[in-house]
Amino acid sequence: MKKFVYCECGSGKPKDDCCAPQIRVRMKHFSDVNERKEFMKKIQIGSQFDLRYRGLFEFYIDDLIANKQKRPTSHSRNEFLTILGKYLTDYLEDDCPSSWNNCEPTFWEEFLFSFYPFRIKITPKEKEVEQFLVELKKFTYELDKKYGCSFKPLVDKMIDESSGELIKCEHLLNRLFLDQYPRIHHKDWNPQLEIKKHHQKIDKFPEKIESVFEVTNLNGPIIVATTLDTNLSYFRYCKKFYEN
C-alpha cells in the first residue's frame, strides 16, 4: 500500500499534488532543419538581453528580436529589452496578454510606474531613465506601425506626465547608493565585500525596521522617509545628496 505524505499547508492533499514545486515543460517541434536553425538563432540573440527561454514561445519574441537586431550593439537598446523581457516573463508571467492588441493601458502603466522604477541602474552619468524612455517611444512606434495599435500616443502622454518624477527617482537612488557605497563606480569596487560590511554595521543596531519606505520630505541633508505599513517617519543624514 502506498503511503501518502500530506502537505503541511493543511489542505489535506498529498504533498506531491499540492504545494510541491511544479515543473512546466514545453516542447518545440521543427518541420525542417531551417526552422531549427532559426529557433537556435533566437536563443542566441535573446540571451544577449537575458531573455528567459519561456519568452521564446510567446507572441512577443519576434518583435523583441527584431528590435534588438536594428541596433545590436546599442547599450540603451539592450538595457531596455532586458527590462521589458523581465516584465513580460518574470513579472507578468502567466498573466501576460496573448497579443500586443490585447495589451490594455494598464499594461503600460504598470510597466512604467510599478515595474521600471525598481530596475533603474545606478550609473555615473545618470542618463538611464532618459535613454530608457527614448527606447520605449521607439518600440511603441514600431508596434503601432506593424499592428495598427495606438500605443505611442498613450505612452507618450504617460512619459510627458512622469518623466520628471522618474528622473528625480534616478537622481535620488544614485545619491543614496553613493552615500552607502562611495566607491560604487570604481573598477576595483567589490560589491559582495561592501554588502557584507553594510550588514555588519546594521547588526550593531539594537533595533531594526524592515519595511517599504517613501521619501516624504527633504530638509537640507536630512531625508525624511515614512513606512508605508505603519506610517512612522524616520530621518537619514545624507551629506552627498545635499551637496549634489
LUMKE-403139 format. One line per 5 residues: number of its first residue (from 1); for each residue x, y, z of N, C-alpha, C. Coordinates in steps of 0.02 Angstrom, whole numbers, plus 50000, padded with zeros to 5 digits. Each point is the difference from the previous one (the first is absolute). Example, Ala and Ser with C-alpha at 12.3 -4.5 7.8 and 13.67 -1.06 7.14 Angstrom:
1> 50660:49716:50390:49955:50059:50000:50045:50060:50000  49982:50053:49964:50042:50059:50003:49961:50055:50037
END
This chain:
1> 50042:49940:50000:49958:50060:50000:50044:50063:50000  49983:50047:49957:50040:50062:49995:49984:50046:50058  50052:50026:50031:49992:50045:50057:50005:50072:49975  49948:50040:50012:49999:50070:49978:50030:50045:50054  50039:50048:49978:50026:50052:50043:49958:50062:49986
6> 49961:50022:50050:49954:50055:49989:50035:50067:50007  49976:50048:49962:50029:50067:49998:49990:50035:50068  50050:50039:50019:49999:50035:50064:49954:50061:49999  49973:50019:49941:49959:50060:49997:49930:49989:50029  49982:49937:50014:49936:49986:50030:49944:49986:49951
11> 50018:49993:49936:49949:49988:49949:49972:49929:50002  50038:49954:50031:49979:49931:50002:50019:49961:49937  50038:50033:49954:50021:49967:49938:50070:49972:50007  50016:49948:49961:50069:49975:50000:50049:50055:49980  50059:50000:50030:50048:50053:49988:50018:50007:49926
16> 50005:49943:49965:50019:50001:49929:49947:50033:49957  49938:50005:50025:49946:50029:49961:49980:50070:50022  50036:50026:50051:49978:50064:50028:50054:50054:49992  50039:50011:50051:50047:50056:50002:50071:49982:49978  50010:49939:49978:50067:49982:49977:50017:50039:49936
21> 50064:50016:49990:50020:50037:49939:49978:49964:49937  49972:50038:49954:49975:49972:49937:50047:50019:49943  50010:49955:49954:50043:50013:49942:49956:49997:49937  50005:50053:49961:49962:50003:49938:50048:49989:49941  49984:49954:49958:50043:49984:49942:49963:50017:49936
26> 50035:50035:49955:49972:50015:49934:50043:49967:49947  49966:49972:49951:50035:49967:49945:49991:50040:49935  50054:50003:49962:49998:50035:49936:50015:49950:49944  49952:49993:49956:50009:49954:49943:50021:50040:49939  50052:49977:49967:50027:50034:49941:49980:49962:49937
31> 49976:50037:49951:49980:49969:49937:50060:49985:49955  50053:50038:50009:50060:49988:49960:50061:50030:50035  50058:49990:49969:50063:50023:50029:50003:50076:50005  49973:50034:49950:50003:50073:49999:49960:50031:50059  49944:49969:50016:49959:50024:50055:50039:49992:50066
36> 50035:49946:50006:50041:49988:50061:50056:50052:50004  50032:50014:49944:50054:50050:50000:49973:50069:50020  49941:50016:49976:49970:50065:50016:49984:50004:50075  49977:49946:50028:49985:49999:50072:50064:50006:50041  50052:49966:49980:50064:50004:50035:50028:50071:49996
41> 49989:50033:49944:50022:50070:49992:49963:50045:50049  49935:49988:50009:49961:50039:50048:50026:49991:50071  50019:49939:50016:50029:49986:50066:50063:50041:50010  50042:50001:49949:50064:50036:50005:49990:50075:50007  49954:50028:49961:49987:50073:50004:49965:50017:50065
46> 49951:49960:50020:49964:50012:50062:50045:49998:50061  50051:49958:49998:50046:49995:50057:50040:50064:50009  50006:50039:49948:50038:50063:50005:49965:50052:50042  49934:49993:50008:49965:50044:50047:49964:49959:50054  50029:49943:50017:49980:49957:50057:49927:49979:49997
51> 49974:49986:49942:49931:49978:49994:49994:49928:50022  49951:49986:50042:49987:49932:50022:49976:49958:49941  50015:49935:50002:49981:49956:49946:49925:49998:49987  49960:50009:50054:49928:49998:49992:49976:50054:49951  50038:50056:49996:49982:50054:49955:50005:49981:49927
56> 50039:49948:49985:50009:49979:49930:49936:49970:49971  49953:49981:50043:49939:49969:49977:49941:50048:49999  50013:50063:50019:49945:50048:50007:49994:50046:49939  49945:50037:49996:49984:50041:49942:50050:50056:49988  50033:50023:50053:50042:50059:49995:50071:49987:49977
61> 50021:49937:49995:50070:49984:49988:50026:50031:49935  49962:49995:49945:50025:50026:49936:50009:50075:50002  49958:50036:50037:50006:50073:50003:50059:50021:50043  50013:49963:50054:50059:50015:50041:50064:49985:49962  50001:49945:49963:50059:49982:49961:50012:50051:49945
66> 49947:50020:49965:50006:50050:49946:50025:50066:50027  49975:50020:50058:50021:50062:50031:50074:49998:50018  50023:49943:50024:50071:49991:50018:50044:50004:49937  49979:49968:49947:50041:49996:49940:50008:50067:49964  49954:50046:50012:50006:50066:49969:50058:50040:50028
71> 50016:49988:50064:50057:50033:50033:50035:49949:50045  50033:49951:49970:50027:49943:50038:50053:50018:50051  50036:50056:49991:50054:50017:50046:49981:50058:50047  49937:50022:49997:49979:50057:50041:49989:49979:50073  50034:50035:50045:49992:49986:50071:49929:50017:50023
76> 49974:50058:49980:49933:50020:50022:49947:49954:49973  50008:49975:49938:49952:49953:49971:50001:49935:50039  50059:49977:50017:50007:49937:50036:49970:50004:50070  50012:50057:50034:49973:50009:50067:49924:50003:49999  49973:50034:49950:49927:50005:49993:49970:49930:49990
81> 50028:49961:49955:49973:49934:49986:50008:49953:50060  50054:50008:50038:50009:49960:50060:49944:50013:50050  49984:50064:50010:49947:50019:50047:49932:49978:49974  49986:50012:49936:49936:49980:49972:49992:49924:50002  50054:49964:49984:49997:49927:50002:49985:49973:50069
86> 50030:50030:50052:49986:49978:50068:49929:50017:50021  49974:50055:49975:49931:50019:50015:49952:49948:49970  50012:49979:49939:49957:49953:49965:50005:49929:50028  50061:49978:50014:50010:49930:50019:49999:49988:50075  50027:50047:50039:50004:49991:50073:49942:50032:50037
91> 49987:50064:49986:49950:50038:50037:49929:49979:49981  49985:50000:49935:49933:49980:49978:49992:49925:49998  50052:49966:49977:50003:49928:49996:49936:49971:49967  49960:49963:50038:49940:49968:49971:49943:50048:49989  50005:50062:50026:49948:50050:49991:50014:50046:49940
96> 50049:49983:49961:50018:50041:49943:49946:49996:49946  49982:50056:49968:49950:49998:49945:50023:49953:49944  49952:49980:49960:50015:49951:49946:50024:50033:49936  49995:50066:49996:50024:50036:49940:50008:50074:50018  50035:50037:49958:50008:50072:50012:49933:50035:49998
101> 49956:49979:49956:49934:50032:49995:49958:49991:50062  50018:49951:50041:49963:49988:50062:50030:50036:50060  50052:50040:49988:50033:50037:50054:49960:50064:50014  49968:50002:50058:49961:50058:50020:50047:50056:50024  49975:50061:50009:50041:50055:50027:50034:49982:50066
106> 49967:49958:50040:50030:49980:50064:50065:49960:49991  50006:49967:49943:50061:49963:49985:50060:50047:49999  49993:50057:49967:50054:50048:49994:50008:50040:50064  49944:50015:50034:50004:50036:50064:50039:49960:50052  49984:49936:50004:50034:49958:50048:50074:49993:49983
111> 50014:49994:49935:50069:49994:49978:50041:50062:50018  49972:50058:49987:50036:50063:50009:50003:50023:50072  49946:49992:50037:49996:50029:50067:50012:49950:50057  49982:49937:49990:50008:49950:50054:50062:49958:49992  50015:49980:49939:50055:49954:49988:50066:50035:49989
116> 50001:50050:49955:50063:50030:49980:50039:50035:50056  49968:50039:50044:50039:50035:50052:50045:49955:50041  49982:49937:50008:50041:49954:50038:50057:49971:49959  50003:50018:49935:50052:49973:49955:50046:50055:49974  49996:50060:50027:50043:50055:49979:50072:49985:50022
121> 50046:49999:49953:50069:49985:50016:50036:50060:50029  50048:49987:50043:50041:50052:50031:50061:50010:49956  50007:50059:49969:50055:50013:49954:50029:50070:50013  50063:50011:49983:50031:50065:50012:49966:50057:49963  49977:49988:49938:49971:50053:49959:49927:50014:50017
126> 49966:49953:50032:49930:50008:50018:49956:50018:49940  50007:49961:49947:49961:50011:49939:49957:49940:49983  49994:49953:50046:49964:49938:49986:49926:50012:49987  49967:50042:50039:49929:50013:49990:49988:50034:49933  50041:50049:49985:49993:50036:49937:50006:49953:49940
131> 50050:49956:50001:50010:49953:49945:49945:49948:49997  49977:49977:50058:49947:49951:50003:49936:50027:49968  49982:50062:50016:49938:50029:49974:50004:50010:49924  50060:50017:49976:50009:50006:49927:49988:49933:49966  50028:49947:50030:49991:49933:49971:49928:49977:50004
136> 49965:50017:50054:49930:49981:50007:49957:50034:49946  50014:50063:49987:49964:50036:49947:50011:49968:49932  50062:49982:49985:50016:49968:49936:49965:49932:49994  49999:49963:50054:49970:49933:49998:49925:50004:49988  49966:50045:50036:49927:50005:49990:49983:50027:49931
141> 50043:50042:49972:49990:50024:49932:50002:49941:49951  50049:49956:50010:50006:49941:49956:49940:49954:50006  49975:49991:50061:49940:49959:50010:49940:50030:49965  49991:50065:50007:49943:50034:49967:50004:49991:49925  50059:50007:49973:50010:49996:49927:49987:49929:49975
146> 50021:49950:50039:49994:49931:49978:49931:49970:50011  49968:50018:50057:49938:49967:50019:49939:50046:49999  50010:50063:49983:49944:50046:49998:49973:50018:50068  50044:49998:50051:49980:50018:50068:50003:50076:50007  49987:50025:50059:50006:50071:50015:50035:50008:50067
151> 50055:49964:50009:50037:50002:50063:50041:50063:50009  50031:50023:49946:50047:50056:50007:49967:50063:50028  49943:50023:49975:49969:50060:50029:49986:49991:50075  49977:49940:50019:49986:49986:50070:50063:50002:50042  50052:49965:49976:50063:49996:50038:50035:50068:50001
156> 49997:50037:49945:50030:50066:49998:49969:50046:50053  49934:49995:50008:49966:50040:50051:50023:49980:50070  50006:49935:50012:50024:49976:50064:50070:50026:50014  50042:49998:49949:50069:50022:50008:50003:50075:50014  49960:50039:49964:49999:50072:50010:49980:50017:50072
161> 49955:49961:50028:49974:50013:50067:50047:49974:50055  50042:49952:49984:50038:49966:50052:50076:50004:49993  50025:50024:49943:50073:49998:49989:50038:50039:50054  49972:50057:50020:50034:50039:50052:50006:49962:50065  49947:49964:50020:50002:49962:50062:50047:49940:49994
166> 50001:49968:49942:50045:49943:49991:50073:50022:50001  50015:50058:49972:50069:50026:50001:50019:50018:50072  49954:50029:50038:50013:50014:50070:50013:49935:50039  49962:49949:49983:50008:49935:50032:50071:49973:49986  50022:50004:49938:50067:49978:49982:50053:50040:50039
171> 49990:50065:50002:50048:50044:50035:50004:49982:50074  49942:49988:50031:49998:49984:50071:50033:49932:50013  49985:49950:49959:50029:49934:50008:50077:50003:49996  50024:50039:49951:50073:50006:49993:50031:50033:50062  49968:50052:50026:50027:50034:50058:50000:49953:50062
176> 49947:49962:50008:49995:49955:50057:50051:49944:49995  50010:49973:49940:50049:49947:49991:50071:50027:50011  50013:50061:49976:50066:50029:50010:50013:50015:50073  49947:50016:50036:50008:50013:50072:50020:49936:50036  49971:49944:49981:50015:49935:50032:50064:49968:49972
181> 50010:50009:49934:50057:49967:49967:50037:50052:49958  50042:50041:50030:50034:50055:49965:50043:49977:49941  50023:49938:50000:50044:49976:49947:49963:49956:49950  49935:50008:49996:49959:49956:49958:50019:50003:49927  50026:50056:49976:50018:50008:49929:50074:49987:49986
186> 50037:49981:50052:50070:49984:49989:50008:49929:49975  50048:49989:49956:50009:49934:49969:50019:49947:50051  50034:50019:50053:50021:49950:50049:49949:49990:50056  49941:50030:49992:49949:49994:50052:49975:49928:50004  49995:49974:50061:49978:49931:50012:49931:50002:50033
191> 49946:49990:49962:49932:50007:50029:49987:49950:50056  50024:49938:49993:49988:49950:50052:50032:50020:50066  50061:50027:49996:50035:50021:50061:49965:50060:50032  49977:50047:49958:49967:50059:50027:49933:49983:50032  49963:49955:49968:49936:49979:50028:50010:49964:50067
196> 50053:49960:50003:50016:49965:50062:50015:50051:50056  50039:50051:49984:50016:50052:50049:49937:50038:50021  49956:50011:49951:49939:50036:50014:49955:49961:50049  49996:49934:49989:49960:49958:50045:50031:49998:50070  50066:50001:50003:50033:50000:50065:49985:50064:50039
201> 49996:50056:49964:49982:50063:50032:49927:49999:50025  49956:49971:49957:49929:49996:50020:49991:49957:50062  50038:49945:50004:49994:49954:50057:50017:50033:50067  50036:50055:49998:50019:50034:50061:49943:50041:50030  49949:50014:49959:49944:50040:50025:49954:49956:50043
206> 49977:50026:50057:49957:49961:50045:49930:49988:49970  49979:50044:49954:49933:49993:49971:50004:50008:49925  49963:49958:49964:50000:50003:49927:49929:50003:49975  49988:50037:49947:49934:50006:49970:50003:49974:49928  49960:49950:49985:49996:49974:49932:49933:50021:49970
211> 50002:50042:49950:49938:50026:49971:50015:50030:49932  49948:50024:49967:50006:50039:49938:49992:50073:50021  50049:50042:49980:50000:50069:50022:49986:50047:49941  49966:50054:50015:49987:50053:49951:50035:50064:50024  50040:50030:49956:50032:50064:50018:49946:50054:49999
216> 49987:50029:50058:49945:50048:50006:50023:50072:50007  50065:50010:50015:50024:50068:50007:50076:50002:49997  50026:50056:49976:50072:50013:50000:50012:50066:50037  50041:49997:50051:50016:50059:50039:50075:50008:50002  50027:50035:49949:50073:50004:49994:50029:49931:49989
221> 50049:49980:50040:50028:49932:49993:49960:49946:50034  49943:50019:50030:49959:49951:50037:49944:49974:49955  49997:49934:49991:49947:49967:49962:49949:49971:50049  49937:50017:49989:49946:49974:50042:49965:49944:49961  50000:49940:50028:49969:49942:49968:49945:49973:50045
226> 49943:49983:49970:49943:49975:50038:49984:49929:49979  49989:49956:50049:49982:49931:49984:49929:49997:49974  49990:49960:49949:49934:49995:49970:49951:49958:50041  50026:49957:50043:49955:49957:50039:49980:50031:50067  50047:50037:50033:49984:50028:50065:49994:50076:50000
231> 50021:50032:49944:49996:50073:49992:50045:50037:50050  50051:49966:50026:50048:50033:50044:50056:50030:49958  50027:50056:50023:50052:50036:49962:50068:49989:50033  50051:49995:49956:50069:49991:50022:50044:50051:49963  50056:50017:50030:50043:50052:49972:50069:49972:49984
236> 50026:50022:49943:50066:49976:49978:50042:50059:49976  50060:50005:50029:50047:50053:49979:50037:49976:49939  49996:50037:49945:50031:49980:49937:50036:50060:49971  50062:50009:50019:50038:50059:49981:50010:50004:49924  50015:49943:49968:50014:50000:49928:49939:50021:49960
241> 49941:49979:50022:49940:50021:49965:49990:50075:50005  50014:50028:50059:49992:50072:50011:50050:50040:49957  50061:49975:49995:50052:50036:49962:49986:49999:49925  49963:49951:49976:49985:49995:49929:49933:50028:49982
END
